[in-house]
Amino acid sequence: MKMKKYTADTMVQAMEKVRQDFGEDSVILSSTIVQSKGFLGLFKKKSVEVVAGYDEPILIIEKPEPSFSTQQKPDLSQDAVIHELKKEMKEMKQLLKTNHAPLEFNQYPEEMQALLTRLSAQELNNETIQKIASEIFARMKAEKVDYTVDEQKKIAREILKEELADLPFGGVHFKKKYVNVLGPTGVGKTTTIAKIAARSLIENKRKVGFITTDTYRIAAIEQLRTYANLLQAPVEVVYNEADFNKSLESLAAKDVVFIDTAGRNYKEKKFVDDLKQLIDFELEMESYLVLSTTTKESDMRSIVDQFLEFPISQFIFTKLDETETIGPVINLLKDYNMGIAYVTDGQEVPEDLEEATVEKILTLLLEEGAHA
């Protein structure tokens, strides 16, 4: 198999390059969103990196029939090599098909494979995919027609909407004074809290204040202070429980107070216990757990498990622009019976923040190019 890597601004441009080189018989082996570093960390640019492959036809040269007069025996070694090459090529094609359409879905007709392959590539769990596939297949058999991919997607959307119907979607309602944002290091909590606060100030004219418990990183405090200065809002830095109580008094006149907690490795229970001792969760408070969509699902589950003892209202998922898969998000919503307040897809404050909806999440799951 001949393979080649392509880089382009969009998937459409990448596919055009693949078709020019390999034609319509090419196979996409992998696709990744990459981001250039830019000057001084600024002006970063996203691009698509695609690895494509193509099976080059084997040229078989016909050998002239040997003359009986020469009494030469046929050269069986070349025939054996050609046979072995054909066998290996067949196995390679079958392997590629298996990678693109998991074996557990082979019992369904070819017309369904495109959707099932996409759901699998989006890392939706197999149990959910099987439920969707069974329903589509049952309806097709009952009506004795082959549904188009769009018709199949409509059924998948109906099933998932029903399963997510009772979960809370949408942003902070500001019914409580304190908005507490929790989560591990590196998920973008400080930027996210600034985005929500800016929306609250600009759109709802609320007087806001900030508390930060992230005293482990000086840069984190300065980052929050920068945002707070732009919003003309005070910041209280908390090192212990006494500081926390004093900060509540200092910000008593504010309509809403945003609490930016320290980013730590919360797979370790010690840091969870430290957080419980520092913050009074009995206050009139809404707590949100921030997770990055670029984190492995197994790691996200470990983090969520540690935070289950806190009164978490909803998830907030960040870095939507840095992933191509939304299945793990849906898996977590279903398994933990928890909805989403916001998704973020960039660093701009407050622009790159969107209130989550079921339709938005399902469109990302089902439609090509929805992540762009």
RAQUI-V764746 format. One record per pair of residues at least 24 apart in sequence whose C-alpha atoms are under 8 Angstrom apart, sorted by the first residue. I is the first residue (numbers start at 1). J is the second residue. Records with the same first field share a line. If there is no record, write none. Layout:
I: J / J
This chain:
1: 53 / 54 / 55 / 56 / 89
2: 53 / 54 / 55 / 56
3: 51 / 52 / 53 / 54
4: 51 / 52 / 53
5: 49 / 50 / 51 / 52
6: 49 / 50 / 51 / 52
7: 47 / 48 / 49 / 50
8: 47 / 48 / 49
9: 46 / 47 / 48
10: 47 / 48
11: 48
14: 48 / 49 / 50
18: 52
22: 53 / 54
25: 54
26: 52 / 53 / 54 / 55
27: 52 / 53 / 54
28: 52 / 53
29: 53
32: 324
33: 322 / 323 / 324
55: 89
105: 130
108: 133 / 137
111: 146 / 147 / 148 / 149
112: 149 / 152
114: 149
115: 149 / 152 / 153
118: 366
119: 327 / 365 / 366
121: 325
122: 324 / 325 / 326 / 327 / 328 / 365
123: 325 / 326 / 327 / 328
124: 326 / 327 / 328 / 330 / 331
125: 327 / 328 / 331
132: 156 / 159
153: 366
157: 362
160: 362
161: 358
163: 334
164: 333 / 334 / 358
167: 337 / 338 / 339
168: 314 / 338 / 339 / 340 / 341
169: 339 / 340 / 341 / 355 / 356 / 357 / 358
170: 340 / 341 / 342 / 355 / 356 / 357
171: 340 / 341 / 342 / 355 / 356
172: 341
174: 256
176: 256 / 284 / 285 / 286
177: 255 / 256 / 257 / 284 / 285
178: 256 / 257 / 258 / 259 / 283 / 284 / 285 / 286
179: 256 / 257 / 258 / 259 / 285 / 286 / 287 / 288
180: 258 / 259 / 260 / 261 / 285 / 286 / 287 / 288
181: 258 / 259 / 260 / 261 / 287 / 288 / 289 / 290
182: 260 / 261 / 262 / 287 / 288 / 289 / 290
183: 261 / 263 / 264 / 266 / 289 / 290 / 291
184: 262 / 263 / 264 / 265 / 266 / 290 / 291 / 303
185: 262 / 263 / 264 / 265
186: 263
187: 290 / 291 / 292 / 318 / 319
188: 290 / 292 / 318
189: 260 / 263 / 290
190: 220 / 223 / 224 / 260
191: 224 / 347 / 349
192: 344 / 353
193: 258 / 260
194: 224 / 227 / 228 / 349 / 350
195: 349 / 350 / 351 / 352 / 353
196: 350 / 353
197: 258
198: 231 / 349 / 350
199: 350
201: 231
206: 254 / 255 / 256
207: 233 / 254 / 255 / 256
208: 233 / 234 / 254 / 255 / 256 / 257 / 258
209: 233 / 234 / 235 / 251 / 254 / 256 / 257 / 258
210: 234 / 235 / 236 / 257 / 258 / 259 / 260
211: 235 / 236 / 237 / 238 / 247 / 257 / 258 / 259 / 260
212: 236 / 237 / 238 / 259 / 260 / 261 / 262
213: 237 / 238 / 239 / 259 / 260 / 261 / 262
214: 238 / 260 / 261 / 262 / 263
215: 239 / 262
216: 262
240: 278
241: 277 / 278 / 279
244: 278 / 279
266: 303 / 306
267: 302 / 303 / 306
269: 306
272: 306 / 307
281: 310 / 311
286: 311 / 312 / 313
287: 311 / 312 / 313 / 314
288: 312 / 313 / 314 / 315 / 316
289: 314 / 315 / 316
290: 315 / 316 / 317 / 318
291: 315 / 316 / 317 / 318
292: 317 / 318 / 319 / 320
293: 317 / 318 / 319 / 320 / 322 / 323 / 326 / 329
294: 319 / 320 / 322 / 323
297: 328
301: 332
313: 338
314: 338 / 339 / 340 / 341
315: 339 / 340 / 341 / 342
316: 340 / 341 / 342 / 343
317: 342 / 343 / 344
318: 343 / 344 / 345
319: 343 / 344 / 345 / 346
320: 344 / 345 / 346 / 371
321: 345 / 346 / 371 / 372
323: 371
324: 371
325: 365
326: 361 / 364 / 365
327: 365
330: 361
